[in-house]
Amino acid sequence: MKAGIHPNYVEATITCASCGTTFTVGSTRSAMKVDVCSKCHPFYTGQQRILDTAGRVERFRRRFNLTEENA
């Protein structure tokens, strides 16, 4: 490998904005913030949370006559 052309590889602290979990990984940046992590992501936890933005979910349910049981 050529000297002087590669970025510095440091131990980075990753912070989740949703649950506040922090963990360390190797990266070229020293600190990062992520929206979701494996501790709070619905795919990994098995829990689905619907984020209702400006009533879009409710409007969709009214349009197709859906209730909580058959959604």
Secondary structure in CASP SS format (residue, H / E / C, confidence):
PFRMAT SS
TARGET T0000
AUTHOR 0000-0000-0000
METHOD secondary structure of the structure
MODEL  1
M C 1.00
K C 1.00
A C 1.00
G C 1.00
I C 1.00
H C 1.00
P C 1.00
N C 1.00
Y C 1.00
V E 1.00
E E 1.00
A E 1.00
T E 1.00
I E 1.00
T E 1.00
C E 1.00
A C 1.00
S C 1.00
C C 1.00
G C 1.00
T C 1.00
T E 1.00
F E 1.00
T E 1.00
V E 1.00
G E 1.00
S E 1.00
T C 1.00
R C 1.00
S C 1.00
A E 1.00
M E 1.00
K E 1.00
V E 1.00
D C 1.00
V C 1.00
C C 1.00
S C 1.00
K C 1.00
C C 1.00
H C 1.00
P H 1.00
F H 1.00
Y H 1.00
T H 1.00
G C 1.00
Q C 1.00
Q C 1.00
R C 1.00
I C 1.00
L C 1.00
D C 1.00
T C 1.00
A C 1.00
G C 1.00
R H 1.00
V H 1.00
E H 1.00
R H 1.00
F H 1.00
R H 1.00
R H 1.00
R H 1.00
F C 1.00
N C 1.00
L C 1.00
T C 1.00
E C 1.00
E C 1.00
N C 1.00
A C 1.00
END
